């Protein structure tokens, strides 16, 4: 018997209910008080601070020691990949241009104006351009990952979900701070520090800084340049001021900047063995054979002002944000080799992405009721303004620029939104939200040097959309709750720059309808915590990027439909008061549903999809790019109390299954499953004020091809190397 779509979704929801009952029995059967208990987790997934069990969204948090451990080796934001269910992060541009995927749903576009269906929000301000999304993680209060459409309460392009960072805030309570220093393989140095300084009984300041360095350790064997690539120097600063004159008004001012200099992504020609997805025999990760230049420079500055007024029955919020990018330049040898190899390099290609200037302004006004009864609500207005100029340069083998294309994009967006919560009873709360968004883009070519572009020089896009969500949370008992949610999302049209063979392209707006249900529980007298969610979504007109194929161009297209479904689970708890474990897993299935859609095939790979009469690859039925079916994470910490402190051992492991690099499927361009592990042994004393530790990241020295360039040869790039290091932390 064939089930209807709605029947399947109802069965998925009903499958959760027995788990709720089982969790209730476990909780009721536990009467003894345990000495090791988990802290209550609060999140702001619904723009209010709430207990994570009360929020009808699949959400994970990363904070405190877990965040410190994964960042100990000087990693950038890509380190979040696989650390929570359904989250993947990758980049073909290195540390400064991350691409996020939630539940397999993301965007592999590497163009300077690329938009993504995962929104990154830093201190309540949307970071729209992918370069802004790479701002380093330091002095953070917490990280939240919200899975599924968040289009009602958050400002920009959130149909897949939201990654939300919140900096540690200034406080009037007293002087405090910390310093964190580590040194690891390849002279990788990571220095982080923060200080909170009350300036009066109304003003406080918090200063945070990050310094990161890694020596070049990859040699260019073709040019006989030892240890000349893959290093970086980066620093970022943030200064915040808190003004709190009374109990009704609060003002928080934030100024931040980032400077990054180092290698761009290293493209390695023909590192994939023909007919397999293995490395070629004799591959050496510390050698490259390129005749092109490689470097990356980035400067960003920004600031925000967050104001709040307590007016008695309601609270009023104003969030003003400004972000800018100056003189971004990322240059690399796209063919990954030289005329003599390695392997066959048919023709040289060296390019640079440039972004001379970007400015982004955003403003949100929000009013929120104070919970005085069964009904609570919030409503607001949102405005977004972006003006950017960016493009690409081409170079000849001698290193001289041969052509340049620069385009300008002006993006204006506005929205009005509202959300209502109603407590039907002490156990049942229902929530509903509605948002109207209008998005306008004007895109034009402003510079074309030594190149003839096809098509018009400018294009205009104008789209508006209503989004909504409806959810319910039922409290089975004080420790267990279940929820169900239906939500829609919207991503505004995206625009791609023109080339000599492809005109300016516009991918129409995409929309998603998502169904989700889940259970969240505190177990064993709060010695353990568990959550489980199931979901099913349909994306209409999904924006996809055709990258390469048989030429060095990108083109935006729409797929008629994409389907996704999956399950996510998290469990953490104390086995004993000194032994804590945590594990999570997700299964994400994605499928492109468009029989009419085809793309150009690669030059040298083994395509496994059907080829149509025009010689193009039919991608109907394929998974989305960079969408692993399985993501699994596990960690364990064992503490040994001593007279003056604590000795501890901690290990963490993440696994993702194989991924497709492109829209078509090819033997060589399927990334193998990858497992990476970390180890940390340390000692803390003085009540945890000081800690010294030895650590390792990617301790098994796993090497994997994580992405590729497909138009010329079997060029690929790889994951981060193994690191061993030491770390010292102190607080005051």
C-alpha positions in Angstrom: 0.0 0.0 0.0 1.4 3.4 -0.9 1.1 6.0 1.8 0.3 9.7 1.1 2.8 12.3 2.0 0.6 13.5 4.9 0.2 10.0 6.2 4.0 9.6 6.2 4.4 12.8 8.2 1.8 11.8 10.7 3.5 8.4 11.1 6.8 10.2 11.7 5.2 12.3 14.4 3.5 9.3 16.0 6.8 7.5 16.1 8.1 10.1 18.5 5.3 9.7 21.1 6.4 6.3 22.4 9.8 7.7 23.1 8.2 10.5 25.1 6.4 7.9 27.2 9.5 5.9 27.7 11.5 9.0 28.7 8.7 9.8 31.2 9.0 6.3 32.8 12.7 6.6 33.1 12.4 10.0 34.7 9.7 8.9 37.1 11.7 5.8 38.1 14.7 7.9 39.1 14.4 9.0 42.7 18.0 9.2 43.9 19.8 12.6 43.7 22.9 12.5 41.6 25.9 14.6 42.5 26.8 15.3 38.8 24.0 17.2 37.1 23.8 19.0 33.8 23.2 22.7 33.7 20.0 24.0 32.3 20.5 25.1 28.7 18.8 28.3 27.5 18.6 29.5 23.9 17.4 32.5 22.0 16.0 30.5 19.0 12.7 32.4 19.3 14.3 35.8 20.1 13.6 35.3 23.8 15.7 33.5 26.4 14.0 30.2 27.0 14.8 26.7 28.3 15.8 24.6 25.3 13.1 22.0 26.1 10.4 24.7 25.6 11.5 25.7 22.1 9.7 24.0 19.2 12.8 24.0 17.0 15.6 21.4 16.5 18.5 23.4 18.0 22.0 22.6 19.3 24.4 24.7 21.3 28.2 24.7 21.5 29.8 26.6 24.4 32.5 26.6 27.1 34.9 23.7 27.0 33.6 22.1 23.8 34.1 25.4 21.9 37.6 25.9 23.4 38.7 22.3 22.5 37.7 22.4 18.9 39.4 25.8 18.4 42.6 25.0 20.3 44.6 24.4 17.0 43.9 27.8 15.6 41.0 26.6 13.4 38.6 28.9 11.6 34.8 28.6 11.4 35.0 25.4 9.2 35.8 23.5 12.4 32.1 23.5 13.2 31.5 21.0 10.5 30.1 17.8 12.0 30.1 19.1 15.5 26.3 19.1 15.8 23.7 17.1 13.9 23.1 18.0 10.2 25.7 20.8 10.0 28.4 20.8 7.4 30.8 23.7 6.6 33.3 23.8 3.8 35.1 26.2 1.5 37.0 26.3 -1.8 38.5 29.7 -0.8 40.1 28.8 2.6 39.6 30.6 5.9 37.6 33.6 4.6 34.6 32.3 2.6 32.8 29.5 4.4 29.8 27.7 3.0 27.2 26.3 5.4 24.8 23.4 4.9 22.1 22.3 7.3 20.2 19.1 6.6 22.0 18.8 3.3 20.6 22.1 2.2 23.2 24.8 1.2 24.9 26.5 -1.7 28.2 25.6 -3.3 28.5 28.9 -5.2 32.0 30.5 -4.8 31.1 33.8 -6.6 31.7 37.0 -4.7 27.9 37.8 -4.6 26.8 34.3 -3.6 23.8 34.0 -1.3 23.2 31.0 1.0 20.1 29.4 2.5 21.9 29.2 5.9 22.0 32.6 7.7 24.9 33.4 10.0 23.9 35.9 12.7 26.7 37.5 14.9 25.5 39.5 17.9 22.0 39.8 16.4 23.3 41.2 13.1 22.9 39.2 9.8 26.2 38.6 8.0 24.9 38.3 4.5 28.0 38.1 2.3 29.9 34.8 2.6 33.1 36.6 3.4 31.5 38.3 6.4 30.4 34.8 7.6 34.1 33.9 8.2 34.6 36.3 11.1 36.6 34.4 13.8 35.1 32.8 16.8 36.5 34.2 20.1 35.3 35.3 23.5 31.9 33.8 22.7 29.0 33.3 25.2 27.7 30.5 23.0 26.9 29.2 19.5 23.4 28.1 18.5 22.6 26.0 15.4 18.9 26.3 14.5 17.8 23.6 12.0 14.9 24.1 9.5 13.3 27.3 8.2 13.6 30.3 10.5 12.0 32.9 8.2 9.5 34.4 10.6 11.8 35.9 13.3 15.2 36.3 11.5 16.2 38.8 8.9 17.7 37.3 5.8 17.7 34.1 3.8 17.1 31.4 6.4 15.2 28.5 4.7 17.8 25.9 5.7 18.4 27.4 9.2 20.5 29.7 11.3 24.0 29.6 12.9 23.9 32.2 15.7 26.9 33.6 17.6 26.6 35.6 20.7 29.7 37.4 22.1 30.3 37.5 25.8 28.9 40.9 27.0 30.3 43.6 29.3 29.2 43.5 32.9 29.0 46.0 35.8 29.8 43.3 38.4 33.6 43.7 38.4 36.9 43.3 36.7 37.3 39.9 35.2 38.8 38.3 32.1 40.9 35.5 30.7 43.9 34.7 28.5 44.3 31.6 26.4 47.6 30.7 24.6 48.4 27.6 22.5 51.3 26.5 20.3 51.2 23.6 17.9 52.6 21.9 14.8 53.8 24.2 12.0 54.4 26.9 14.6 50.6 27.3 14.9 50.1 30.0 17.5 46.7 31.0 18.9 46.4 33.8 21.4 43.0 34.9 22.8 42.3 37.3 25.6 39.5 39.3 27.0 39.0 41.8 29.9 35.8 43.2 31.4 36.3 46.6 33.1 33.5 48.5 34.9 34.1 52.2 34.2 31.4 53.5 36.6 28.2 52.3 38.2 26.5 52.8 34.8 29.2 52.0 32.2 31.3 48.9 31.5 33.8 47.9 28.8 34.8 44.5 27.4 37.9 44.2 25.2 38.5 41.0 23.3 41.3 40.1 21.0 42.5 37.1 18.9 45.9 36.5 17.2 46.5 33.5 15.0 49.6 32.4 13.1 50.8 29.4 11.2 54.1 29.0 9.3 54.2 28.1 5.7 54.8 24.4 5.5 53.9 23.3 1.9 56.7 23.5 -0.6 56.3 24.5 -4.3 58.4 21.8 -5.8 58.0 23.2 -9.4 59.5 26.6 -8.5 61.8 25.2 -5.9 60.3 27.3 -3.1 60.5 25.3 0.2 57.9 26.0 2.9 56.2 28.8 0.9 52.5 28.1 1.2 49.6 27.3 3.6 50.6 29.7 6.4 48.5 32.6 7.7 48.5 35.6 10.0 45.2 36.8 11.4 44.1 39.1 14.1 40.6 40.3 15.2 39.5 42.7 17.9 36.2 43.5 19.5 35.4 46.4 21.9 32.0 46.6 23.6 30.6 49.3 25.9 27.6 48.7 28.1 25.5 51.6 29.4 22.9 50.7 32.0 21.7 53.8 33.8 18.6 52.1 35.4 16.4 49.1 35.2 14.5 50.2 32.2 17.1 51.2 29.6 20.1 49.2 28.3 22.5 50.1 25.6 25.3 47.9 24.1 27.8 49.3 21.6 30.1 47.0 19.6 33.0 47.8 17.4 35.0 45.0 15.7 37.5 44.3 12.9 39.4 41.6 11.2 42.7 41.4 9.2 43.8 38.2 7.5 46.9 37.6 5.3 48.1 34.3 4.1 47.6 31.5 1.6 44.4 31.0 -0.4 43.1 27.5 -1.0 45.8 25.2 -2.5 44.5 23.6 -5.7 46.4 20.5 -6.5 46.4 19.2 -10.1 45.5 15.6 -10.7 45.7 14.4 -7.1 42.8 12.0 -7.7 43.5 8.6 -9.3 41.5 8.2 -12.5 38.5 5.9 -12.1 38.6 6.2 -8.3 38.2 8.7 -5.5 41.6 7.8 -4.0 44.8 9.9 -3.9 47.2 9.2 -6.7 50.1 7.0 -5.7 52.9 8.8 -3.9 50.7 11.8 -3.0 52.6 14.2 -0.6 50.4 16.7 1.2 53.5 19.0 1.8 54.3 19.5 -1.9 52.6 21.3 -4.7 53.7 21.8 -8.3 52.1 25.1 -9.3 53.4 27.9 -11.6 50.9 30.5 -10.3 50.8 32.8 -7.4 48.8 32.1 -4.3 47.8 34.6 -1.6 44.8 36.1 0.3 44.2 39.4 1.9 41.1 40.6 3.8 40.1 43.5 6.0 36.7 43.9 7.6 35.3 46.4 10.0 31.9 46.7 11.6 29.8 47.8 14.5 26.4 47.5 16.0 24.2 49.3 18.6 21.7 47.3 20.5 19.2 49.2 22.6 16.3 48.0 24.8 13.6 49.8 26.8 11.4 48.2 29.5 8.2 50.0 29.2 6.2 48.0 31.7 3.8 45.9 29.6 6.2 45.6 26.7 9.9 45.7 25.9 11.2 47.6 22.9 14.4 46.7 21.0 16.5 48.5 18.4 19.4 46.7 16.6 21.5 48.8 14.2 24.3 47.0 12.3 27.0 48.0 9.9 29.6 45.7 8.2 32.2 46.5 5.6 34.8 44.7 3.6 37.8 46.5 2.1 40.2 45.4 -0.6 39.6 41.6 -0.5 41.8 39.7 -2.9 42.1 35.9 -3.1 44.4 34.6 -5.8 45.1 31.0 -6.8 46.2 28.7 -9.6 42.9 27.1 -10.6 44.5 24.4 -12.8 46.6 23.4 -9.8 49.8 22.6 -11.7 52.0 23.7 -14.6 52.5 22.7 -18.3 54.5 19.7 -17.3 52.0 18.4 -14.8 51.4 16.7 -12.5 49.4 14.6 -15.0 47.7 16.4 -17.9 47.2 20.1 -17.5 45.6 21.2 -20.8 45.9 24.9 -20.3 46.9 27.3 -17.5 44.2 29.2 -15.5 45.1 31.6 -12.7 42.4 33.8 -11.3 41.7 36.1 -8.3 38.4 37.0 -6.6 38.4 40.7 -5.8 36.0 42.8 -3.7 37.2 46.4 -3.6 34.4 47.5 -1.3 31.2 46.2 0.4 29.0 48.0 2.9 26.0 46.5 4.6 23.5 48.4 6.9 20.7 46.7 8.8 18.1 48.0 11.2 15.6 46.1 13.3 12.9 47.4 15.6 11.1 44.9 17.7 8.5 45.1 20.4 7.9 42.2 22.8 5.2 41.6 25.3 6.1 40.6 28.8 4.6 37.2 29.9 1.8 38.3 32.3 -0.7 35.7 31.1 -1.3 32.9 28.6 -0.8 35.2 25.6 2.6 36.6 24.6 3.7 38.1 21.3 6.4 40.0 19.5 6.4 42.1 16.3 8.8 44.2 14.4 10.2 45.8 11.3 13.5 45.0 9.5 15.5 46.9 6.9 18.6 45.7 5.0 20.8 47.7 2.6 23.9 46.3 0.8 26.1 47.9 -1.7 29.0 45.9 -3.1 31.5 45.9 -6.0 33.4 42.8 -6.8 34.5 40.5 -9.5 37.5 38.5 -10.8 40.9 38.9 -12.5 42.6 36.5 -14.9 46.4 36.2 -15.2 48.8 34.7 -17.7 51.6 32.3 -16.8 54.0 35.2 -16.4 51.7 36.6 -13.6 50.4 39.6 -15.5 46.7 40.4 -15.4 45.1 39.7 -18.7 41.5 40.7 -18.0 39.1 41.9 -15.3 35.4 41.9 -14.7 33.9 43.9 -11.9 30.2 44.1 -11.1 28.1 46.1 -8.6 25.2 44.7 -6.6 22.7 46.9 -4.7 20.4 45.0 -2.5 17.5 46.5 -0.6 15.2 44.5 1.6 12.5 45.3 4.1 10.2 43.1 6.2 7.4 43.2 8.8 7.0 40.3 11.1 5.0 39.0 14.1 4.8 36.0 16.3 2.2 34.9 18.9 2.5 32.3 21.7 -0.6 31.1 23.5 -0.6 28.7 26.5 -3.7 26.6 25.9 -3.1 24.9 29.2 -0.2 24.4 31.6 1.0 21.6 29.4 0.3 22.8 25.8 1.6 26.0 24.1 1.0 26.9 20.5 3.0 29.4 18.5 2.4 31.0 15.1 4.3 33.5 13.1 4.0 35.5 9.9 6.5 37.6 8.0 6.2 39.7 4.8 9.5 40.4 3.0 10.3 42.5 -0.1 13.7 42.1 -1.7 15.1 44.3 -4.5 18.4 43.8 -6.3 20.0 45.9 -9.0 23.0 44.3 -10.6 25.3 45.8 -13.3 28.7 45.3 -14.9 30.8 48.3 -14.1 34.2 47.2 -15.5 35.2 44.8 -18.3 38.9 45.0 -19.2 40.2 43.0 -22.2 37.1 40.9 -22.3 33.9 40.9 -24.3 30.9 39.9 -22.1 27.7 38.5 -23.5 24.2 39.7 -22.7 22.9 42.9 -21.1 25.1 45.0 -18.8 22.5 45.2 -16.0 19.5 43.5 -14.5 16.8 44.2 -12.0 15.1 41.8 -9.6 12.1 42.5 -7.4 10.4 39.9 -5.2 8.1 39.8 -2.2 6.9 36.9 -0.2 4.8 35.9 2.9 6.3 33.2 5.2 4.7 31.6 8.2 5.2 28.9 10.8 2.9 27.1 13.3 4.1 24.9 16.1 3.0 23.3 19.4 4.9 22.2 22.5 3.4 19.7 24.9 5.0 19.2 28.3 4.6 15.5 29.2 6.1 16.2 32.7 8.6 18.7 34.0 11.5 16.8 32.4 10.0 15.8 29.0 8.4 17.8 26.2 7.4 17.0 22.7 6.8 19.4 19.8 5.6 19.5 16.2 6.3 22.3 13.7 5.3 23.3 10.2 7.3 26.2 8.7 8.0 27.9 5.4 11.1 29.8 4.2 12.2 32.0 1.4 15.5 32.9 -0.2 15.5 36.0 -2.5 16.6 35.7 -6.1 20.4 35.5 -6.6 22.3 37.1 -9.4 25.5 35.8 -11.1 28.0 37.9 -13.0 28.4 37.7 -16.8 31.3 36.1 -18.6 32.4 35.7 -22.2 30.0 32.8 -22.6 27.3 33.2 -20.0 25.3 36.4 -19.5 24.2 37.8 -16.2 22.0 35.1 -14.7 19.2 35.3 -12.1 18.1 32.3 -10.1 14.5 32.9 -9.1 13.4 32.9 -5.5 13.3 29.6 -3.8 10.8 28.5 -1.1 10.6 25.6 1.4 7.9 23.9 3.3 9.2 21.9 6.3 7.5 19.5 8.7 9.2 18.6 11.9 8.5 16.8 15.2 10.6 16.0 18.2 11.1 15.2 21.8 13.4 16.8 24.4 14.1 15.3 27.8 16.1 15.6 31.0 16.8 12.1 32.3 18.0 10.4 35.4 17.4 13.4 37.7 19.1 15.7 35.2 22.3 13.6 35.0 21.5 13.1 31.3 19.8 15.0 28.5 18.4 13.7 25.2 16.6 15.0 22.1 15.3 13.5 18.9 13.8 15.1 15.8 12.4 13.9 12.5 11.8 16.2 9.5 10.6 16.3 5.9 10.9 19.2 3.5 10.2 20.3 -0.1 12.1 23.1 -1.8 10.6 24.6 -4.8 12.8 26.4 -7.4 15.9 25.7 -5.5 18.8 27.9 -6.5 21.7 25.8 -7.8 25.1 26.8 -9.1 26.7 25.1 -12.1 30.4 25.3 -11.5 32.9 24.5 -14.2 32.0 21.4 -16.2 34.0 22.2 -19.3 34.8 25.9 -18.8 35.9 28.2 -15.9 32.5 29.8 -15.4 29.6 29.7 -13.0 25.9 29.9 -13.9 22.8 30.0 -11.7 19.9 27.7 -12.3 16.7 26.6 -10.6 15.7 23.0 -9.9 11.9 22.5 -10.0 12.0 20.7 -6.7 14.3 19.3 -4.1 13.2 16.9 -1.4 14.8 16.2 2.0 14.1 14.1 5.0 15.9 12.8 8.0 16.4 12.3 11.7 18.6 14.0 14.4 19.5 12.8 17.9 21.6 14.1 20.7 22.5 12.6 24.1 24.8 13.8 26.8 25.2 12.9 30.5 27.3 11.8 33.4 28.1 8.1 33.7 29.7 9.0 37.1 30.2 12.5 38.6 33.7 12.5 37.0 32.9 10.8 33.7 30.8 12.7 31.1 29.9 11.5 27.6 28.1 13.2 24.7 27.1 11.8 21.3 24.9 13.0 18.4 23.9 11.7 15.0 21.9 12.7 12.0 20.7 11.1 8.8 20.0 13.5 6.0 18.5 12.4 2.6 18.3 14.9 -0.2 17.2 14.4 -3.8 16.9 16.8 -6.8 13.6 16.3 -8.6 13.7 17.8 -12.1 13.8 15.5 -15.1 14.5 18.4 -17.5 17.6 19.6 -15.6 21.1 18.9 -17.1 24.6 20.3 -16.8 27.9 20.2 -18.6 30.1 17.3 -17.7 33.7 17.4 -16.5 36.7 17.2 -18.8 38.5 14.1 -17.4 36.2 12.4 -14.8 34.1 9.3 -15.0 30.5 10.4 -14.9 28.0 7.9 -13.5 24.8 9.8 -14.4 22.9 9.4 -17.7 24.1 11.6 -20.6 21.4 13.1 -22.8 21.4 13.6 -26.6 23.1 17.0 -26.2 26.0 15.4 -24.3 24.9 16.9 -21.0 24.6 15.2 -17.7 21.1 14.6 -16.3 21.1 15.3 -12.6 17.5 14.3 -11.7 17.6 12.1 -8.6 21.0 13.2 -7.4 21.7 14.3 -3.9 22.6 17.9 -3.2 26.4 18.8 -3.2 28.3 18.6 0.1 25.3 16.8 1.7 26.5 13.8 3.7 23.8 11.3 4.7 25.4 10.6 8.0 27.0 13.0 10.5 28.1 11.4 13.9 29.9 13.1 16.8 31.0 11.7 20.1 33.1 13.0 23.0 34.1 11.7 26.5 35.7 13.5 29.4 37.2 11.7 32.5 38.1 13.8 35.5 40.5 12.7 38.3 40.3 14.8 41.4 43.6 15.6 43.1 44.4 17.4 46.3 45.0 20.8 44.6 43.2 20.4 41.3 41.9 18.1 38.7 43.6 15.9 36.1 41.4 15.2 33.0 41.4 13.3 29.7 39.1 14.3 26.9 38.6 12.9 23.4 36.2 14.0 20.7 35.4 12.4 17.3 33.4 13.4 14.3 32.4 11.4 11.3 30.7 12.3 8.0 29.8 9.9 5.2 30.7 10.4 1.6 29.7 13.6 -0.2 29.1 14.6 -3.8 31.3 17.6 -4.8 29.1 18.7 -7.7 25.6 18.5 -9.1 26.4 15.5 -11.3 27.8 12.3 -9.9 31.3 11.2 -10.9 33.6 8.5 -9.5 36.5 10.9 -9.0 34.4 13.7 -7.5 32.8 11.8 -4.7 34.5 12.6 -1.4 35.2 9.6 0.8 33.8 9.3 4.3 35.9 11.1 6.8 36.6 10.5 10.5 38.7 13.0 12.6 39.5 12.7 16.2 40.9 14.9 19.0 42.7 14.2 22.3 43.3 16.5 25.2 45.1 15.7 28.5 45.3 18.5 31.1 45.4 19.7 34.6 43.4 22.6 36.2 43.8 24.1 39.6 42.7 27.0 41.8 39.1 26.2 41.3 39.5 26.0 37.5 41.2 29.5 37.2 44.2 28.0 35.5 44.7 25.1 33.1 47.6 23.5 31.2 47.0 20.9 28.6 48.5 18.9 25.7 46.3 18.4 22.7 46.0 16.8 19.3 43.7 17.5 16.4 43.1 15.0 13.6 45.2 12.6 15.7 44.9 9.8 13.2 46.3 12.0 10.5 43.3 11.3 8.2 43.8 12.7 4.7 40.8 13.3 2.5 40.0 15.2 -0.7 37.3 17.6 0.5 36.5 19.5 -2.8 37.6 19.8 -6.4 37.9 22.0 -9.5 36.3 20.0 -12.3 36.7 21.8 -15.7 40.3 21.2 -16.6 41.8 18.1 -14.8 41.3 16.1 -11.7 42.3 19.0 -9.4 41.3 18.7 -5.7 42.0 20.2 -2.2 42.3 18.5 1.1 41.5 18.7 4.8 43.6 20.2 7.6 46.7 18.3 8.7 47.3 16.6 12.1 48.4 18.9 14.9 50.0 18.3 18.3 50.2 21.2 20.7 50.2 22.7 24.2 47.8 25.2 25.7 47.7 27.4 28.8 44.6 29.2 30.1 44.1 31.6 33.0 41.3 33.7 34.3 41.1 36.7 36.7 
